[in-house]
Amino acid sequence: MNQGKYVFAQITEFLPQRVFDKYVSKYSGNKYVRHFSCWNQLLTMIFGQLANRDSLRDLVLTLEAHNKKVFHLGLGKSITRSNLSKANEKRNSKIFEEFAYYLIDVARKKQVNNDFEIQGKIYAFDSTTIDLCISVFWWAKFRTTKGGIKMHTLFEINTQVPVFIHITPAIVHDVNALDLIPYENNAYYIFDRGYVDFARLYKIDLHTAYFVIRAKNNLKFSRMYSRKSDKENGILIDQIGKLVNYYALKNYPKKLRRVKYYDKETNKTFVFLTNNFDLEARQIALLYKNRWQIELFFKWIKQHLKIKSFWGTTENAVRIQIYTAITTYCLVSIIAKDLKVERSTYEILQILGISLLDKTPVNELLTNEDYKDVKELNTNQLKINFF
C-alpha cells in the first residue's frame, strides 16, 4: 500500500507558501486567528475548486466525511461552514488577488510559446457577465430585477494565461475597463467592436502598442490610398485612411488601416481597424481570429471552475472565490509544465478531481496512458472561428 502523501497535498506543494505569507502579513490576514489561517482557507478553496463542489455546504460536508484526512491535506484543524464563511467575508481579498497575479506571472514564464506566426506579445481583451440574484447579491445591481458582475480579462494568446483581471458590477460599460489595461510597447491588443472608442484607442497608439478591432457597421472612413488585395486569402480591401466623423477624427487624428476580410468557413465578411501598417492583411485577420480563445477561456472557467455558483454573498467573498479559481487554473498550468504532462488542462482537472484523496505519485497519475481522453471542452483542440 502506498504510504505517501495524498494527491492534493502533492499538488499544493507547487504553491509558494512563503510568497503567500508575505501577502498575508502585508494585509494582516492572520490577525486574531488561532486555527483556521489564510493558508488553510486558500487550500480549502482550492480543494473545493478541484473537487467541483457546488456550494459551501457541499464542500464542508465532503471534508467532514474525510475528517481524519483533513490535517494531512493541509486544511487545518477545524473547518466549518461558519469558519469558512466568515473568513471569506472578513479577510482582505487583496491577499488572494495579489497571490493570483504572482502565479499568473510564474505560469506565463513557464508557458512561453514562440510557435505563433506573428512574433511578440499578443493579448485579447473582453469581459464575461456572471448573473447573480439581486435579492442575495444586493451590491451587484445590474437591472431592476437582476444582479450580476463582469470579469474583464486580458488574455495572453501565446501562453493561454489570463494576465489581468478587473471585476466590476455588470452595469459598468466594457470600454471603461480599457483605461486600466497595463499596455506594453510593441504588444498587440485585440478587441471586439463593443470596445470601439477612438479616444481610448488613440491612447494605445501613444503607448507605441498595436490594436486590432472589429469596426462597427456605421464606420465613416475616408480612403487615402489602397494596397493590393488578396482575394484568394480572403482579403477584399486593404486601405490606409482617416476617420470622417468630426468627433471621431478629433479623438483619433492619425491614419488608420482598414482591412475587409471574407471568411470562407463562416461565409461572413469582417472589417477590421488597426494602427499597424507593417503586418500582412492576412495576419491582421489571423490576429482577430485568435481573439476567440478568450471566449473559450470564459466558457471553460465557467464550466469547470466554481465561479458561477458562489460560496459567499458579499463582494469580498465573491472576489476571493474568483481569484482562487484563477489561482487553481494557473496551478494546473504550472504542474503540467513542470511535470511535462502532455494533456489538456481540462483532462488534468478531471483526473485530479477524482484522485485528490489517493496516494499515487502525481507524476504517475497524470502520465498514466490508461486514462482515456474525456469528451468535453478542450481549448487546445477546438476549432477557432470568429463566432
N, C-alpha and C positions, 0 to 999 in steps of 0.2 A: 504493500500500500504506500502510495506517495505521501510522505510526511512533510512535504514542502509547504510553501506559502499558498494561500488562496489566490486565484487568478486576479481578483480585484486588488489584493494587496500588491501583487506583482506589477500591475499596470500603473498603479498610483505612485510607484517608485520613480516613474518617469517625470513626475511633477516636482519642481524645485521648491521644497518646503521652506528653505531659508529665504528665498525671494518672496514667497507669500508672507512669511513672518514679518518682513520689512514693511509691507503694506499694512499688515495688521497693527504693527507698532505705530506707523505713521498716523493712522486714524483711531488709535486706542480701541481696537476692536475687542480685545480680551479684558477690558477694564471691568472689574467686579465679576468676572467669570470664574467659576470654580471647577466645573466639569466639562461642559459642552463648549469647547473652544471654536474659534473661527475655522481652524483647520478641520476639526471634526465636522463642522457644518458644511464646508466645501466638499469633503469626501462623501458625506451623506447625500448631498445634492447630486453629485456625480454618479453615485450608486443608483439613485432614482432615475437619472437620465439613461444610464446603460441598461438598467433592468426594465426600462419602459413602463414605469409606474404612472398611473393616470391621475392620482391625487395624493395629497398629503396623508390621508387616512390609509390609502393603499400602500404607500411607501413604508409607513410606520408598522402596519400590520405585517408586512413581509419581513421586516427586521425583527419584530417581536417573535416571529416564528423561528428565527435563527439567532435568538439572543445569546447563545453560548459562543457564537462565532463573531459577534459584533466587535469585541475588543481586538481580535486578531485581524479584523478588516480595517482597523484604524479609525473607527467611527466614534470612539469614546465609550463612557460607561453607561450613560442614561440618555437614550433617545426617545422622546415622547412627542406627541403632536404639539403639546404646549411649548416644549423647549424649542423645537424647530420652527414653529410658527412665530414665536417671539423673537428668535434670532433673525429670521428673515424680515421681520417688521422693524426691528430696532437697530441692527448693526449696519454700518455705513456701506451702501452698495458700491462706493468708490473702491473699497478693498478688492472686490471681485472684478470690477471693471478694469482696474489697472493691472491686475494679475492676468486677466484675459488678454489684454494688449501685449503683455510681456510674452505670453505663449504664442500669440499671433506672430510676433517678431521672430521667435525661435522657429516656428513652423515655416515661415517664409524663407528663412535662410536654408533650411533643410530641403525645401521643395523647389529650389531654383531649377528652372527648366528653360533651356535656350534653344529648344527644338522648333519653336514657333517661327513662322516665315518672317515676321516683322520683329526686328530686334528692338529691345528697350522695354521699359515697364508699361504695361497695358492694364487699365482699370475700367471696369464697368460700374456705373452708379445707378442705383434705383432704390425703391422702397417697397415694403410689403406691409399691408394693413392686417392687424390681428384684431378680430372682432371681440368685444367684451360686453358683458351685461352691465348696463348703465346703473342699475339699482345696486349692484355689488361694487363695481369699479367706478365709483362716483367721480373720481378725479380725472377720468379719461373720457370726458364728454366729447362726443362726435356729432350726433344729431339729437333731436328731441327725445327719441326713444331708444337710442343706440349709443354704445360706447365703443372705444377702440383706441389702439395705439399704432404708431408707424415705426418700423425699424428701417431707418435709412442706412444703406450699406454700400461701402466702396469695396468692390470685389476684385482681387488681382487675378487676371486671366492666366498668367504664366504659372502661378503656384497653386491656384484653386483655393485661396485662403482669403477670408474677409479681413481687410486691413483697417477699416474704420467703420464704426457703428454709432449712430446717433438715434436715440429713442425719444419720440415726441408723442403727444396726443394726436389722434388721427386727423383732427381738424386742421392741423398745421399743413400749409401747402408745401408740396415737394420742393419747389425751387428755393425755398428759404434755406434748405439744408446745403445748397451749393456754397453758401458763404462760409461753411465750416470745414470744407474739404481741405486737407493739407496738400496743396498742389506741389508737384515736383517738376523741376526743369526737364524738358525734353520727354516727359511721360505722355502717354496717350490716355484720354478720358472719353468714354463712350456713353452717350445718353440717348434716351428715347425722346420723342417730340414733346412730352409733357414738361421737359426741362428747358424749352426754348425761352430764354430770357437774355437778350443781346447784351445788356449791361453786365450781367454776370459772366457770360461767355467771353466778353472782352477782357475781364479780369484774368481769365485763364490764359489768354494770349499775352497779357502783360507779365504773367509768370513764366513766359517762354515755354509754355506747355502746349500740347495739341488737343483739340477736341474733334470728335465726330458725332454729329447729332442728326437725327432724322428731322427733316423740315416739315413744317405744318403745311396744310393744303393751300392756305391763303398767303403764302410767301410772295412778297414782291421783290423781284431780283432783276437788276439791270446788268446784262452781259457786256463785258468789255472785250473779251476775246475767247475763243474756244480752242480746246485741244482735240486731238484726234480721238474719235470714238472707237470702241472695240466691241461691236455687236456680238461677235462670237463668244465673248466672255461676259455678255450682258450689259456692257457699258454703252448706254444710249447717248448720254450727253456728259461732257466734262468741260465746265465753263469757269472762267475767272470773272468776277464782277463785284458789284456793291449792292447794298440794300437800297431800296427806293423810298420806303416809308420814312417820313421826316424824323420821327422819334426813334425808329429802329436805327437809322443812319447816324443819328446823334449818339446813340448808345454804343454802336459799333461802327466807327468811321473808317476802318481799314477794309482791305479787299477780303473777299471770301471765295471759297471754291465750292461750286455746286456740281454734284455728281448724281446723274439719274441712272438707276440700275434696274434691270429686269431679272428677276429670279425665276428660272425655268421650273424649279421644283414646286414652288407655290403658285406660279403663274401670276405674280404680282410685281408691281413696279414701285420702287422706293426712290426718294430724293433725299440726299444727304448734304449737309453743310459741314465744312471743315476749314480750319486755318492752316492745314498742312498742304503745301504745294509740291512736295518732293515725292511722296509715295505715288505708286501707280493707282489709277482709279479703281482697278480691281482689288487692290489692297485696302483701299478705303472701305469698300463694300465688305471685305473679309473682316475688318475690324468690327464693323457694326454687327455682322453675323455672329460674332463671338460674344456679343452683349447678352445673348440668350443664356449663357452659362450662369449668370446671376439669378435668372428666373429658375433654373434647375436647382441652384443652391437654396433658394427660398422654399421651393417645393420639397426638397429633400429634408431641410431642417424642420419644417412644419410637420412632416410625416414621421420622422424618426427620432427627433429630439423634442422633449416636452417644453414647448413654448406656447402651444395653442391652448392647453389646459393648465392653468396656473395653480400653484400650491400656496398662494397667498393673495390677499386682495389689495394691499397697499401698493403704492407706486414703488416703494423701496423693495418690497418682496418680488415684484414683477421684474424689476431691473436685475436683482440678484439672480433670478432664475434664467433670464435671457443671457447674462454674461457667463453663467455656469454652463449653459448649453454651448456657447461659443468655446469655452474652455474645454469642454468634452470633445467637441469637433476637432480642435487643434491637438488635443492629447492623442486622439486616434491617428491623426495625420503624422504626428511625431513618432508614435510607436511603429506605424507602417514603414516609415523611412529608416528608423534605427534598426529594426529587425529585418529590413529588406523583404517585406511581405508583398507579394505580387497579387494583391486582392483589392477590390474596391472598398471605399470607406464603409459603404453600407454592409457589405459582406462581413467586414471585421466587426461591425456593431452587432450584427446578428449572432455571430459566433460568441462574442463576449457576453451578450445579453443572456445566453443560456448556460454560460460557463463561469459566472462570477464566483461561485462557491465551490468550483472544482480546484484541485491541487495540481493540475497538469502544468508543466512549464509553458509559459505563454508563447514562447517562440515555436514550440512543437504544436501547440494548439492552432496557431494562425497559419502554419505552413503545412498542416496535415492535408494531403491531397484527397483524403476520403470525403472531405466536406464538399458537397455539390453546390454549384452556384445557385443563389436564390433568385427566383424570377421576380424581381422588383425593380424599382427605380435605380439606375446606375448612371451617375453623372458622367462617367468616362466613356460609356458605350452608347448613350442616347444620341440619336441623330439631331444635330443642331440646326434648327430652322429659325426664320425670323419671328414666327409666331408659335 
